[in-house]
């Protein structure tokens, strides 16, 4: 079947891109096509090969793995030798395919859009293809401390990367950036705020928030335990602590805050997104309930101090109110801002914030669709003390919700969640299946344990003040909370069924329990695996569901499978699918 290659190497002599066009059988575009009236010379000798996997490792969750091969051009006559004088690395390569014997331009579909890694000259001239995942090997945090004092941290921090707070974080240890002025840092840019601050486990009273570092340093905190600057992820203590100082915080936000002198306040919201309500409460008597559209946001407020509460929007407009029985006091300095905690939102923020990729590089609808499936609140803390790449950070977040992500052959970044087979995109019958071989699958799962609510700075017994007792003391010493789900029927039926524990970036107990149940539902039932060789189809990709119908292996009535691995051989015009379902 016909193949077309378009490439745009750089011509140093002309100082411009030089488009080239080749095919495997010869092709000329029409005047109405783009490019118009162009002859695609017959040069493609060996079409490209690609192998894609839903996950790069054996665990469910994380980056997919895509490896591209080469495309070979016939050059026995030496007519293409001049291509070696052009600059190819990083330049556009686009491959189109049509299943028709005599196609028009409109019959071709793009099956690869990426860049060239290298060009190797010879009688068989080889173009090595490159995917875009190398772009994600950039540092999670590009910014570094200068170590010059003041806003740039102490000399000891010179060239250390600044911290990043993603999602919701429990018991982190903020960095001391100005000990003389009792200034700590937990983020680099706008954050949701401080939920709680402890010195040796003893809670400190939150004071006002200030717009700038200078205002925070100049503030009178005599009535409070600490003040904050959410815009920069800063905390300033009123008095010298015993240490260690730990904080529960909300990380990166999106957009500008909506502010008001007091409540009630009505703000425009997007259903499903999380927002943070922040207000300074001064109490004289009674208790105060903060609410969003009539639903209480956490426990009643019974003391003065700055309050930070999270809400999940249920409509396009949210009214925030404050009321209480016997309440006397004031609510001031109100602000509301969108806070990022869902996997897809965090992944997009991390990738676009630290690489050259933009939101346009994400496949249409992929972020919104995954947000709808995986809306749990996650957390990842980076204190800047080591090197972490964008790819590593997104992988860690993905594991919490069983998400997959990676670039498709068109160079678009796609994300999804690993689930049981859904609606099949393609059905293969016995006639379509060139080969079909059963494959071994993992043993059934009888117990799934999920670690959640990580305490990032675990306190030793000597780190905790004597005033902290009981469960609270134990909490400070325990890194993970756990939730487990067990299927007794699987345990009885499968004597070698496995137990699995996964520590995740999840924060909420109910969400951890739900994820344990979801994974048990995926891997507890009997599952089957196959390797199927099928005709080439440019629309196939990993993560899709396909249906097999065959008289053997219990497939006579049809069974649906997820495409876990896809090896495409263009020269043979076939795919080899690794299937699970």
N, C-alpha and C positions, 0 to 999 in steps of 0.2 A: 504494500500500500504506500501511497506517496508521502514523502517527508520533505519539509522545507527548513532551511537554516538561515537565520538572519543574525549577523553579528555587526558590532560597531567598534572596531579597534581604533586606536588613535594613530593618525598619520603625522609623525613629527615634521615631515617635509612640508606638508600643507598646513600644519598647525590647526587641524580640525579632525573630527570624527570621519572615518571613511566606511560607509555602509557596504557590506558584501552580502551576496545572496547566492545560496547553493541549494540543490535538491538531489534526490536520488534517482529521478527519472526525467528531469527536465520539466520546466513549468514557466509559463509566461502569464503575467497578470494582465487584466483588461484595463482600458482607460479609466473606468470608474472605480477601480480598486486603489488601495493605498498600501504599498506604493504602486503607482500606475505604470503600465507598459514596461514592466520590469521582467527581464529574463533571469530565471534562477538556474544557473548552470548545473549540469549533471555532474556532481562531484562527490556526493555523500556515498561513502563506501560501506562504513559500519555505523548504523544509527546508535543512539545513546542507550545506556542501561542505567537504571536507578533502583535502589533498594530503600524502602522506608519501613520503619517500625513504629508502632504506637508509643512504645516506651523504649528508652535506651538501655534499661537494665531489666532485672526480673521483678522489681517492685512495681506495684500499681501506683502511678502518680509521677509526673515529671516530664522532662523533655523527650519528645520523640526523636528517633535517630534516622537521618536521611543521608545516604551516601550516593553521590553521583559519580558516574564513570567518565567516559570520554565519547567524543564523536570523531570519526575518522574520515578525512577527505582524500580521494584518490589524487596522487600527484606524481604518477610515474613519468609524465612528460615534463615535469619541472615547472609547469606554468604557474604554480602557486608558490614558488620559492620566495617571491617578493613579500609574501605575507609575514615572513619572519622579521622583516624590517619594521613592522608596525608594533605598537605597544598594546598588548592584549590583556595584561593582568587587571582584573577588576572591571573589565569592559563587558557591555551587554551581550548576552547570547540568548537567542529566542528560537525555540524549536516548535514547529507546527506539524500536525498529523491529520490525515483524512482517511476514513475507511473506504472511500469511493475509488474506483479504478481510474476514472477520468474526472477529477474534481474541479470545481470552480473555486475561486479564492474564498468565497463564503463557506465552502465545505470544510475548510481547515480550521482546527481548533488548536490553541496554544497548549502544549503539554509540558513545556519547561520554559521558564523565564528566570534567568539568573545571570551569573557572571562567569568569566573565564578565569581559571586559575593560572593556566600557562598554555603556550603553544609550542609543540615539539615538531620541528620540520623534518622532512624526509619524503620518500616515495609515498608513504602513507602518512599524511600530515595529521597530527593528533591535536585536538582541542580538548584540554582538560577542563571539565565543568566544576563549578564551585557553588555551594549553597550559601545561605546568608547567616548561618548560625555562628560563624566566627565573629560577627558583629556583636554578639552577646558575651564575648569574653572580656568586655570592658569592666573596669571596677564598678561595683555597686555604688560606691560613693566617689565621684571624681574629685571633690573638694578636699583640700588638706589644710591643716593648721600651719601657719607661718612660724609660730613659736616666738613671736616678737613681743608677747605680753598683751594685756588688754583683751580686745575682742579676738585676737589671734592666738590666744592660749599661751601657756608657759613654754619656756625653751625646751623642756623635756618632751613637748608634743610636736616639735618641729618635724614636718613632713609626715606626721601621722594623719590618717584620714579622719575626717569629722564623722560623728555618729549619725546613724539613720534609724529612726523609729518607724516601724511599719505596723499598722493595725493596733491591736491592744496588747500591752506588755505588762507583766506582773513582776514586781520585785527586781527591777533592774537597778544597777548601781550607776547613777549619773557620773559624768566626768567632772572633776574639779578643774575649772579653767582659770579661776582667780581665787585662791584660797584666802588671801588677805581680806577680800571683800565677800567671802562666803558665797561665791557664785559657781553654780554647777550647770552642766549642759547635757541634754539627752537627745537633741535633734538638731537638724540643720535646715531651718525654714519653718513655715507654718505647721503647727501641730494641734491636735485636738485638746490637749491640756493634761493636767495632773489630777488623777483620780484620788491618789493618796500618797503621802510622804511619811516615811518612818525613820527615826533615829534609834538604832538598836531595837527595832520592833515597836517603839513607842510612837503613836501617831502625832503629827504636828498639825497645827491649825492653818488652813489655807487662807491667805490674804488676797488682796486685789491682783489683777493682771495689768501689766503695763505694756504700752505699744512698742517701746524701744528698750535696748539694753541700758542706755543712759538714764532713762526714767526709772527703770527698775533699781539701778544702783543708787539713785538719789532718793528713793522712796523711804518714808518712815514706816517701818514694819513693827513698831513697838507693841502694837495690839495683836500681832499675828505671829505664827511660827515661821511663815515663809511667804514670799511673793513670787509671781511668775511673769514670764514674757512668752506667751504661746506663739507669737509670731516668729520667734527664734529658737524655741525649745530650751528656754533658760529657766533656772530656779535660783532664787537668792534666799538664804537662811537669815533669820533674825539674829541668832546666837550661834556660837561655835558648838558643833555637835560632838557627841561622844564617839560616834561612828561604829559600824558602817551606816551610811545613809542610803536607803533604798526607796524606789518610787514605783507606783503603778501609773502608767501613762497611756494616752491615746496618741498615736503617731500622725502621719501625714494627712493633711486635709486638701480639699479641692475648692477653688473659688474663693470669693471674698466673703467675710462674715457679714450677716445682717445684724445690726445693733439697735438697741433701744434703751431708754432710760429705765424702764421697768416693764412688768408684765401687766396685762396680756399683750401678746405679740403674734401676729399672723404672718407666716412666711410661705413662699412658693416652694414646693417640694416635688420630688420625683418618687413615685411609689417604689418601694423596695430598697431605696437608698437609705444609708444611715446618716444621721445628723447629730451634732453635739450642741446641747443647751448649756450655756455657762452664765452664771449669775452670782453676784455678791449678796449674800443674805446677812442681814443684821437682825437678830432675834431679841425681843424683850420678854415674850411669853408665848406659850403654846407651841404647836408643831405646824409645819407648812408642807403641803403636798404640791409638788410640781407635776403638771399633766400636759399631755399632747392630745388634742381632740378628745378630752375627757378621760384618757387613760393615764393612770399614775405612772410617773417615771421614777421607779425605785422607791425606797423607804421614805417616810416623812422626814423632813429636815427638823432637827431638834436643837440646833446650835448655830451660832454665828460662824460665818466663813464662806469662802467661795465654793460653789457647788458646780460639779461637772456631771451631766447626765446624758446618756445616749438614747436616741429614739430611732425607730425604723418607720419611715413614712408609709402611710397607707393610702394617701391620696395626693392630689396636686396642690393642696393647700393644707397647712397644719397650723392650728391655733394653740399657742402655749399659754398656760394659765398658772396662777399660784393662789392657793386658798388653804385654809386650815381651821380646825376647831380651836377656839380660844387664842388664835394667832394674833400677836402684836409684834410689829417690826416692819422691816422694809426689804424690798428686792430691787437691786440696782445693777448697773453695768451689765446689762443683758446682751449676749451675743449668741448667734446661731450660725453654724457652718457645716458644710458637708464633710463627713469624715470617711476615709477609705479603709475598709476592712475585709471586703469580699475578695476572693482570689483573683478574679479577672480584672477588677479595678486596680488592685495592688500591682499585678503583673504589668498592666499597661502603664501605670505610673512609673514603675521602676525602669521599664524598657525605654520609654520615651524620654525619661529624665536623665538617663546615663549613657545612651547610645545615639547614633544618628538617625534611628528609626522614628517615625511619627505615627500618629493614629491612622494615617492613610495606609500604612503598611500592614494593618490588621484586616483580615478578611471581613467583609461586610457582615455585621450582625453577630460576629463571634463573641465579642465581649458581653453584649446584652444577653445572648442566649445562655452563656455559662453563668452569668450572674443570676439568672432565673433558676438554674439548676443547683448551683452551689452558692448560697447566700450566707454561709456561716462566717462569723468573725474570726479572723486569724491574727497572728502576731509574729513578727520577726525583728530581733534586736541586733544591730551591728554597732559595736562600740568603737570601731576604727582601729582596733589593736592588731589586726591581721589583714590579709587580703581575701576578699570575697568578690566573686564576679557576679554580674547580672544573671548569668545562666544558673549559677549555684543558688542564688537567692530565690529565683522564681521556682526552681526545682523543689526547694525546701517548703515553700508555700504550697505548691501543687500536691505534695504528698498528703497534706491534711484532708483534702477533699477528693482524692483519687482523680485529679485532673490530669489531662495530657495537653501538650502544647508543642508547636514546632512549625516550621515553614513548609508549605505545600510546594509542588513543582512550579507554581506560578510566582513563587517568591512572597506569597502572602502568609502572615502568621495566623495560624488557626489554633483555637483552644476548645476543649470539650471535657466532658467527664466520662470516665469509664463506667459504663452501665451494661446491663444485660442487653442482648440483641433487641433492636427496635423494629421499625418498619423497614422491610428490605428495599434497597435501592435497585438491586438487580436480582433476577432469579436465574440460576443455572440448572438446566436439566441434564440428563444423561448425554444428550446430544452435544451439549455445550462443553462438557467436562472432558478436556483432553487427557487429563490424568486425575486420579483421586486416591489419596493415601491417608489412612488414619494416623493421628499423632497422639502421643502421650500428653496428658494434662496433669496439673498438680493434684495431689490428694485433696479430698473434700475437707472443708473447714468446719470444725465443730465449735470452736471458741475464738472470738475476736476481741482483743483488749485494745483500747485506745487510750494513749496517754495524752493529757490535755492540761491547760492551765499552767504551763511551765513557770516556775519561779527561777528567773535567770541568775540571781545571786543568792545561792543557798547559804543560809546562815548557820554557823556552828553554834553549839550550845553557849560558848563564851561570848558570842557576838550579840546575844539577846539579853536585854535588860531583865532584871529580876521581877519587875512589875508585870511582865508579859507571862501569862500562865495558861494552862489548859490547852485546848485545841489551837488557839492562836499561836502558842509557842511551837507546837508541832508543825503548823502550817509553814512557818518561816524556815523550818529545817527540812522540808520535803519538796523536792524538785518537781515531781509530777503528780497530778491526780489521775485516776484511772476509772474507766467505765468498761464493762465487759458484756458481751452478748454470747449466749450459748444455745445451741440447738441440740436438745437431748435426742431427738429422732435421728439426727446425723450420727451422733456418738454411738447410738445403739446399732445402726445399720453398717457403719464403716469403722471397723475396729482400729484402723490405722489413720483415722481422720486427724488432722493437725490442729494445733493451737497456735495462734499468732498474736504478737503484740507489736503495735506501731505507735511510737511517740510522735505526736503531730503538733502543728502550730495552732490547733483549735484552742479556744478559751473557755467555752461554755459547757457545762455538764450535760445539759439536755442535747446539745448539738453533738457532743462526743458520743453519747449513747445512741443517737440516731445514726451516726456514721458507722458505729460498730454493728448495728442491726443491718444497715445497708450492705456492708461488706459481707456479712454472714449470709444475706440473701443472694449475693452474687456467687460466692464460692462454697456455700454449703450444699446446694443441690448437685446432682450428678451432671457433669459437663463433658463435652466431647470436643475433640480437636481433629482438624483435617488439614492436609496440604492439597490444594487444588490448582491445576494448571488450566487456565481459561484463555480465550482469545483476547487480544489487546483491546483495551477500552480506555481512551484518554480521560474519562471522567472518574475512574476508580481512584480511591485514596484510602489510607488507613483510617479506621474509626467508623467507616460505613458498615451497615448491615447488609448481608447478602443471604439469599435462600438457596439451599441445595436440594434438588430432587433427584433421587437415584434409587434404583431397585435394591441396592446393597446398603449395609451398615445402618439399617433402620431409618433410611431417608426417603422411603417410598412416598410418605405423606408430606414430605418437605420439612426442613428444619432450618431455623435462622441462626446465623453466625456473625460475629464481629470480625472484621478484617484487622488482624493484629500485625501482620507483616505483609508487605507487597513488594515483590521483586519483578521489575518490568524489563523485558528483553525486547527492544525495538527491532533488532535484526531478525528475531524469530516471530515477532508480532504476537507475543503472548505474555501473560502475567502468571507468576506463581504466588498464590495466596496462602498465608497461614491463618487459619480460622479457629475461633473459639466460640462455643455456645452451648 
